[in-house]
Amino acid sequence: MIITLPQPYLLFLGDVTSARYAKTAFGLRDWAPERCVGEIALPGTTITTNLPRLSPLEAYQRGARALVIGVASRGGMLMPSWIPTLVGALEAGLDIVSGMHSKLGDQPEIRRAAERLERKLFDIRTPPSDIPIATGRKRSGKRLLTVGTDCAVGKKYAALALARAFRARGVDAEFRATGQTGILIAGSGVPLDCVVADFVSGAAETLSPDAAQSHWDIVEGQGSLSHPSYSGVSLGLLHGTQPDVIVVCHELGRETLMGLHDFPLPSLEETIALNLTLAQRVNPDVRCGGIALNTADVSDEQARLAIKKYRLQVSLPVADPMRGGPELDALVSSCLGG
């Protein structure tokens, strides 16, 4: 699914108060900064990408050609409080790009404004219509899947960073996007969380087809096998990817599941064992390459101590892929089998 979008972007932050619900905005800022002109937010928003705060007209005058909804509400619904700003963006000359489950054209005010102004509406979460049912057939080439102790722990960032690190070593590697932000960054992919359940594994197989034996597909993980709300897509992706290697992603300091605070976070050991057990159904030789630890909220020294602690705990390489360094080198070597 190749996507051609109007660029650059104005990033819409809505009225969210947690960066966990603004993964699209932060992902584009970090991995496609040349396409981001600025941000716009509603009153009450307490987060920022640290890009210039602009009105739609100011963004258009600076070259922006689309407003990207950079946040996600629970359930992926467009919020009524957002509508005036989205209509204002259309009136300023911007198209709108959305990764929400709700379709832009299903909102009467947005649809009428787009028609009147001859603006375009892009819904990234629109899967291909011809996805096959999975076969479980072993495919050529190699695959790495990032999995998580929870949602929004850094699976996309880890996959992007690992793909970049693989290529830096001369390895033929490609990032495979499975969510709206990854698709916006990569320009292609399949939004797995809106694929009909029976076809999730088939979509993952299609996303990572037969390849040369030396080629690696680095597949962006979704959800978590331990999260009651999102485990279905995680299992379908795990079976469809048929990974040779998994990398477990975890956010330092998180203790309960996102949005379900009565559920404690599973341990790294439990997460490794659960994913390997289920992955062995389609690839008996699957192994865990190590841990991608999200240490974004702590100092360098705290990150170093945490990485050392978890490395001793699980006896596997541990690194924060965004910090790099020798820890990331060790993780990459482990994933490649070195």
C-alpha positions in Angstrom: 0.0 0.0 0.0 2.0 3.0 -1.3 0.8 6.3 -0.1 1.5 9.7 -1.6 0.6 12.5 0.7 0.8 16.3 0.5 3.8 17.6 2.4 5.1 19.2 4.6 2.9 18.8 7.6 1.4 20.8 10.4 1.1 18.4 13.4 -2.2 18.5 15.3 -1.9 17.7 19.0 -5.6 17.9 19.9 -6.1 18.3 23.6 -4.2 15.4 25.0 -2.1 15.6 28.1 0.1 12.5 27.7 2.8 12.0 25.1 1.8 8.3 25.0 -1.3 9.4 23.0 0.8 11.5 20.6 3.0 8.9 19.1 2.3 10.0 15.5 3.3 13.6 16.2 6.5 12.6 18.0 7.3 9.8 15.5 7.1 12.3 12.6 9.2 14.9 14.5 11.9 12.3 15.2 12.0 10.3 12.0 10.8 12.8 9.3 11.7 16.3 10.7 12.2 17.7 7.3 8.5 17.2 6.6 7.2 18.9 9.8 6.6 22.7 9.7 5.1 23.1 13.1 2.4 22.1 15.6 -1.1 23.2 16.6 -2.8 22.4 19.8 -6.1 23.1 21.6 -6.4 24.7 25.0 -5.6 22.2 27.8 -2.9 20.4 25.9 0.2 19.9 28.1 2.6 18.3 25.6 4.6 19.8 22.8 6.9 18.5 20.0 8.9 21.7 20.5 8.2 22.7 16.9 6.8 26.2 16.3 3.2 26.6 17.5 1.4 27.9 14.4 -2.1 28.6 13.2 -3.2 26.7 10.1 -2.8 29.9 8.0 0.7 30.5 9.4 1.6 26.9 8.6 0.3 27.2 5.1 2.3 30.4 4.6 5.4 28.6 5.8 4.9 25.8 3.2 2.7 23.3 5.0 0.2 21.5 2.7 -1.5 19.1 5.1 -2.5 18.9 8.7 -1.7 15.5 10.2 -3.7 14.4 13.2 -0.8 13.5 15.4 -2.7 12.1 18.4 -4.9 9.1 19.1 -7.9 9.0 21.3 -8.9 5.8 23.0 -10.7 3.7 20.4 -9.3 5.9 17.6 -12.3 8.2 17.4 -12.3 11.8 16.1 -13.3 14.0 19.0 -16.0 16.7 18.6 -13.8 19.3 20.2 -11.3 18.8 17.3 -13.8 19.6 14.5 -13.6 23.4 14.4 -9.8 23.3 14.2 -9.8 20.7 11.4 -12.4 22.7 9.4 -10.2 25.8 10.0 -7.2 23.9 8.5 -9.2 23.1 5.4 -10.2 26.8 5.1 -6.6 27.8 5.4 -5.7 25.6 2.4 -4.5 22.4 4.1 -5.5 18.9 3.3 -6.0 16.6 6.3 -4.2 13.3 7.0 -5.7 11.0 9.7 -4.6 7.8 11.3 -7.7 7.5 13.4 -10.2 4.6 13.1 -13.0 7.2 12.5 -13.0 8.2 8.9 -12.7 11.9 8.1 -15.4 11.8 5.5 -17.9 10.3 8.0 -17.9 13.6 9.9 -20.5 15.8 8.1 -18.8 19.2 8.9 -15.4 18.0 7.7 -16.8 16.3 4.6 -18.9 19.4 3.6 -15.9 21.7 4.1 -13.6 19.5 2.1 -16.1 19.3 -0.8 -16.8 23.1 -0.7 -13.1 24.0 -0.6 -11.9 21.2 -2.9 -9.5 19.9 -0.3 -8.5 16.2 0.1 -9.0 13.9 3.1 -6.6 11.0 3.7 -7.4 8.1 6.0 -4.2 6.1 6.6 -6.0 3.4 8.5 -7.5 1.9 5.4 -6.2 -1.6 4.7 -5.9 -3.2 1.3 -9.0 -5.0 0.2 -7.4 -8.2 -1.1 -5.6 -9.6 2.0 -5.3 -13.4 2.0 -5.8 -15.7 5.0 -2.4 -16.8 6.4 -0.9 -20.0 5.3 1.9 -20.4 7.8 4.2 -21.3 4.9 7.9 -20.7 5.7 9.2 -17.8 3.6 12.8 -17.1 2.5 14.7 -14.3 4.0 15.0 -13.3 7.7 12.6 -11.4 9.9 12.9 -9.5 13.2 9.8 -8.4 15.1 9.7 -5.9 18.0 7.3 -7.0 20.7 6.4 -5.3 24.0 5.6 -5.6 27.6 2.8 -3.1 26.9 1.5 -0.7 24.3 3.4 2.5 23.5 6.7 1.4 24.9 8.9 2.1 21.8 8.4 -0.8 19.4 8.3 1.5 16.3 11.3 3.5 17.4 13.2 0.3 18.2 12.4 -1.2 14.7 13.4 2.0 12.9 16.6 2.3 14.9 17.5 -1.4 14.4 16.8 -1.2 10.6 19.1 1.8 10.5 21.8 0.0 12.5 21.6 -3.1 10.3 22.1 -1.0 7.2 25.0 0.8 8.8 26.7 -2.6 9.0 26.0 -3.2 5.3 23.1 -5.6 6.0 20.2 -5.5 3.5 17.4 -4.5 5.9 14.0 -2.8 5.5 11.6 -1.3 8.0 8.1 -2.8 7.6 5.4 -0.5 9.0 2.2 -1.9 10.7 0.7 1.3 12.2 -0.3 4.7 11.0 2.8 6.5 12.2 5.2 4.0 10.7 3.3 4.2 7.4 3.6 8.0 7.4 7.3 7.6 8.0 8.0 4.8 5.6 5.5 5.7 2.9 4.1 2.1 2.8 2.8 -0.6 5.1 -0.4 -2.1 6.4 -2.4 -0.7 9.3 -2.9 -4.0 11.1 -5.2 -2.8 13.9 -8.0 -2.2 11.4 -7.6 -5.4 9.5 -10.5 -7.9 10.0 -9.3 -10.4 12.6 -9.2 -13.4 10.4 -6.8 -11.7 8.0 -4.2 -10.1 10.4 -1.7 -12.9 10.0 -2.3 -12.9 6.3 -1.6 -9.2 6.1 1.7 -9.7 8.0 2.7 -12.5 5.6 2.0 -10.2 2.7 3.9 -7.3 4.3 7.0 -9.4 4.6 7.2 -11.7 1.5 9.9 -14.1 0.3 13.2 -12.4 0.0 16.9 -13.1 -0.5 18.4 -15.2 2.3 20.6 -12.3 3.4 17.7 -9.8 3.6 16.1 -8.8 6.9 12.7 -7.3 7.3 12.5 -5.4 10.6 8.8 -5.5 11.4 7.1 -2.9 13.7 5.3 -4.6 16.5 1.8 -3.7 17.7 0.1 -3.9 21.1 1.2 -6.6 23.6 0.3 -10.3 24.1 -0.2 -9.3 27.8 -2.6 -6.5 27.1 -6.3 -7.6 27.3 -7.4 -4.9 24.9 -4.9 -5.4 22.1 -3.4 -8.9 22.4 -5.3 -10.1 19.3 -3.4 -8.0 16.8 -0.1 -8.9 18.6 -0.7 -12.6 18.2 -1.8 -12.3 14.6 1.3 -10.2 13.8 3.6 -12.7 15.6 2.3 -15.7 13.7 2.1 -13.9 10.4 5.6 -12.4 10.7 7.2 -15.8 11.6 10.1 -14.0 13.2 13.6 -15.4 13.4 14.4 -13.0 16.1 12.2 -11.0 18.6 13.4 -7.9 20.4 11.4 -7.2 23.6 10.6 -3.5 24.1 10.0 -2.0 27.6 9.6 1.4 29.1 11.7 2.1 32.2 9.5 2.8 35.2 6.2 1.7 33.8 4.4 -0.6 36.3 0.8 -1.1 35.0 -0.7 -1.6 31.5 -1.6 1.5 29.5 -5.2 2.4 30.1 -5.7 -0.6 32.5 -4.1 0.3 35.7 -5.5 -2.6 37.6 -3.2 -4.9 35.5 0.4 -5.0 36.5 3.0 -5.0 33.8 4.4 -8.5 33.0 8.1 -9.1 33.7 10.6 -9.2 30.9 11.1 -12.9 31.5 7.4 -13.6 31.2 7.2 -11.5 28.1 10.1 -13.3 26.4 8.8 -16.7 27.3 5.2 -16.0 26.2 6.3 -14.6 22.8 8.8 -17.3 22.1 6.3 -20.1 23.0 3.7 -18.7 20.6 6.2 -17.8 17.9 7.6 -21.4 17.9 4.3 -22.5 16.4 5.4 -21.0 13.1 9.2 -20.9 13.5 10.7 -23.5 15.9 14.1 -21.7 15.7 12.9 -18.3 16.8 15.1 -16.6 19.5 15.2 -13.4 21.5 17.9 -11.1 20.4 17.7 -8.8 23.5 15.8 -5.9 25.1 15.1 -2.5 23.7 14.8 -0.3 26.8 13.0 3.0 26.5 14.9 5.4 28.9 13.6 8.7 27.4 12.5 10.0 30.8 15.7 9.6 32.8 19.2 10.9 32.8 22.2 9.3 31.0 23.5 7.9 34.3 20.1 6.5 35.3 19.8 4.9 31.8 23.2 3.4 32.1 22.5 1.8 35.4 19.1 0.5 34.3 20.6 -1.0 31.1 23.2 -2.8 33.2 20.6 -4.0 35.7 18.3 -5.5 33.1 21.3 -7.0 31.2 22.3 -8.9 34.3 18.7 -9.8 35.0 17.9 -11.4 31.7 21.4 -12.4 30.5 20.8 -10.8 27.1 22.0 -7.6 25.5 20.0 -4.5 26.6 20.1 -1.1 24.9 18.1 2.0 24.4 18.2 2.2 20.6 17.7 6.0 20.7 20.8 6.4 22.8 23.0 4.1 20.7 26.5 3.3 21.8 28.2 0.0 22.5 25.0 -1.4 24.1 23.2 -1.0 20.7 26.1 -2.6 18.9 25.9 -5.6 21.2 22.1 -5.8 20.6 22.5 -5.7 16.8 25.2 -8.3 16.9 23.0 -10.6 19.0 20.1 -10.1 16.6 22.3 -10.9 13.6 23.6 -14.0 15.4 27.1 -12.7 15.9 
